Amino acid sequence: MEKSNAYGAGLALLAALGFSLKAIFVKLAYPYGVDAVTLLALRMGFALPVFLWVGLAGQKAGGSLARRDWGQLLLLGCLGYYGASILDFWGLEYISAGLERLILFTYPTLTILIGVLFQGKPFTRREGIAIVLCYSGIGFAFIHDLGLGDTRNVLIGGALVFGSSVSYALYLSGSAPMIARLGAMRFSALAMLVSSAVTLLHFMATQPFSAFIQPLPVYGWGMAMAIFATIVPVFAQSAAIRRIGAGQASLFGMVGPILTIGFGWWLLDEAISAAQMAGAALVVVGILIVSRR
């Protein structure tokens, strides 16, 4: 049992590392002139064969899906890895990777609010304290970014990334029944297939095919994003949840904002201030309170 728990903890940390690298890869690709839609299409396109293989294997092993199931998968796929990703990519054109990760990390509190407002779930004092801490922390991080550049850019980028967090929270709120029926791995693969299809349709509707002709480093960062910030963390997170449970896995995921801030300082020369670290600490403590409820 201890060995299994240690393995699950390692997988959860691996997932947190991969997810925290996404914003870094996006920021490293943008200087070469690639736009958000094309970069997201490259990410999903490179990841598509793996999720197609897993999804088809799951379809053969599991039962067939009803029309209603496919409808729910379409909606959740649009909200999750397409809607949340495109808003996040657009937001990263305006704000630092560190602030982006802190704003995205509010999705557990948003999931709670969705449950309270639309699913009749109770709202406790502990959850209220957690929400106050999280958004106070984001306020500190905003102060840091506002001191570095254009206020308008920080507000636009922050709004886009917060929209990404809302979209992901809606995805999580609606995915629980599907995960219970299909299993985490099968559901993740099918949701990713839907997201990939919608992303590529968005690309074809708004960009010429010549947009896929990019400098070589863009392909490299897109491939790195597909492997290390998509495929590996998605399946590592699913495997971690299976071994140690969602609550424990989410606790290990709390290192994500700190990792992104550290990688942003190391690889992107993003400044680190006391306000930003205080904000990160408040957000992590807030999510810790929610996760241990």
N, C-alpha and C positions, 0 to 999 in steps of 0.2 A: 504493500500500500504506500509506504514512504517513497519507494522508488517511482511509483506511478505519479505521486504528488509532485516529486521533484521534476519529473519529465514534463508534467503539465505546467508547472511554474516556468520552466525553461521555454516551453512553447509560447506561453503568454508574453514573456519578455521579448521573444523573437518577434511576435506580432506587433508589440508596442514599438519596437525598433523599426520595423518595416513601415508601419503607418506614419511614424514620425519623420521618415526620410522623404515622404511624398512631396511635401512643400519644398524641400531642399532641391530635389530633382527638377521640379517645375521652375524654380528660381534660376537654376543653372542653365536651363534650356532657353528661357526667354531672351537673353542677350543676343541670341542668334537670329531673332526676328520672327520666330514661330508664334502664331496666334493660339489662343486658348482652345478653340474648337479643334484645330488640326492636332495639337499636342494631345488632347484627350482622345482623339480618334486613333492616334498612333499607340497610345497606352492600351486602349481597349482592343485594338487590332492585334497587337503583339500577344496579349493575354488570351485572346479568343480561342485559339486551338486547345489550350489546356482546359478551359472551362467547358468547351464543346465536348471534349473527350470524357470529362468527369460527368457532365450532364447526361450524355448518351448512355454511359455505363449505369448511371443511377436510374434512368428510364427503363433499362432492361431488367435491372434487379428489383425495382419497386413497381408499385401498381400504376396503372394509367391515370392520367389527370383528366378531370372533368372540365367542361368549358368554363365553369365558374373559377376553377383553380387557375386556369390560364389567364383569365381576366384579372384576378388578384395579382398574379405574377407580373403581368404587364404594368399594372398600376405601381406595384412596389419597386419594380425595376426602374421605372421612370423617376420615382422619388429618391431611390437609394443611390446606386453607383453611377447613374446618369445625372439626375437633377442636382444631387448634393455635390457631385464632382465638378460639373460645369460652373456652378456658382462659386465653388471654391477656387477653381482655376482663374476665373475672372477676378475674384477678390485679390488673389496673389499678384495681380498686375499693379495693385495700389498699396498694399501693406506688407510689412515684414513677415517672414515665416514664423517668428516667435509669436506675434500677435495673432496670426491666423490659427495656430494650433491651440492657443488659449480660448479663442472664441469657439472653435469647433468642439472643444472639450466640454462645452455647456450642454451637449445633447442629452446626457442623463437627466439633468434638471428639466429640460424641455419635454422629455418623455414622460416625466412625472406630471408636469402641468397638463399635457395632453390627456393623460389618464384621468386626472381630476376633472378637467373641463368637459371631456367627451365620453369617458368610459365609466363615470360614476365612482371613481376610486377616492378613498379618503385622503385628506391632506393633513399631515402631522406637523407639529412644531419643529421637529428635527429637519424635515424637508424644507420648511420655511427658512431655517437658519442656513442650511446648505445653499439655498438659492441666493440668499443675501450675500454670503461669502463669495460665491462664484462670480456674481456680477460686480461686486466690489473689486475683486481681483482683476476682472477685465477692465474696470475703470482705471486702475493703476497702470495696466499695460497700455491703455489708450493714452494716458498722460505721457508715457515714455515715447510712443510713436509720434504723438503730436509735437513733441519737442524736436523731432528729427526732420520734419518736412512739411508738405502741404496739408493743411487741415482738411481741405475738401477731399483729397485722395484718401486720407485715413478714414473719413466718414463713409465714403463710397465703398471702399474695400471692406471696411468693417461690416457694413450693411449686407454686402454680397455674401461674405463668409457666414454671417449670422443666418442669412437665408439658407445657406448650405446646411448649417446645423439644424435648423427647423425641418428641412427636407429629410435629413437623416433620422431625426427623431420620429417623424411620421412613418418612415420606413420601418424603424424598429418597433413602433407601437403596433403596426399592422402585420409584422412578420411572425410574431410569436405563434399564432395558430398554425401558420403554414410550416414553421420549423417543427412543431409538435407532430404534424402529419407526415411530412416528407423527410425529416431528419436535417441536421444542420448542413452537412456537406452537399446533399442533393439540392436543397433549397438555395444555398449560396451559389452553386454552379448555374442553376436555372435563372436565378435573379441576375447574375452577371451576364448570361447570354442575352437576356432581354435588354439590359443596360447597354451592352455592346452594340446590339442591333439598332437601338434608338440613337446612340451616339453616331454611328456611321450614317444613319439616315439624316441626322442633323448636319453632318459634314457635307453630304452630297447635295443637300438643299441650299447650303449657304456658301460653299467653297468650290472652286474649280479643282479638278483632279490634280492639276499641276501644283496645288498647294502641298501635295505629298512629297514634292521634290524639295528637300531641305538639306542644309549642311550636315555632314556626317555626324557631328556631335549631337545634333537633335535626335537622330535615330538612336544613338547610344544612350542618351538620357531617357528617351521613350522606352527603350528596351529595359533599362535598369528600373524604371518606374513600374513596368508591367511585371517584372520578375520579383523584385525586392520590396516594392511598395503595394503590390496588388496580389499576385498569386500566392507568394509565401505567407504574408500575414493573414490573408483571408482563410486559408486552410489551417494555418497554425492556430489561429484564434478558435476555429471550430473544434480542432482537436483538443485544445486546452480546456474549452468549456466542457467537452465530453469527459475529461479526466478530473478536473478540479471544480467544475461548476461555474456558472456565469458570474456569480458574485466575486469569487476569488480571482477569476481571470480579469475582471474589470479593475480589481485593486492593483494588479501588476501593470495594467495599462496606464496607470496614473503617472508613470515615468515619462510618458509620451511628450507632454509639453516641455519638460526639462530637457529631454533629449533634443527636441527641435530647436530650442533656444541655444543649446550648446553647439549643435551642428551649424546653426545659422551664424554663430560667432566664429566658428572654425572655418567653414567653407564659403560663407557669403560675406564675411567681414561685417556682420550686423552687430551693432553696439549692444552691450548688456548694461542695464542700470539697476540701481536699488529698487526703483519703482516697478520695473519689469519683474524682478525676482520676487518682490513682495506680492505682486499680482499673481504670479505663478503659484506661490505658496498658498494664497487664499483659495485659488481655484482648486488645487489639489486637495486641500483640506475639505472644501465643500463637497467635492465628489466622493471623498473618503467617507464623509458622514452619510451621504445618500447610499453608497454601496454597502454600508454596514447596518442599514436600517432593519 
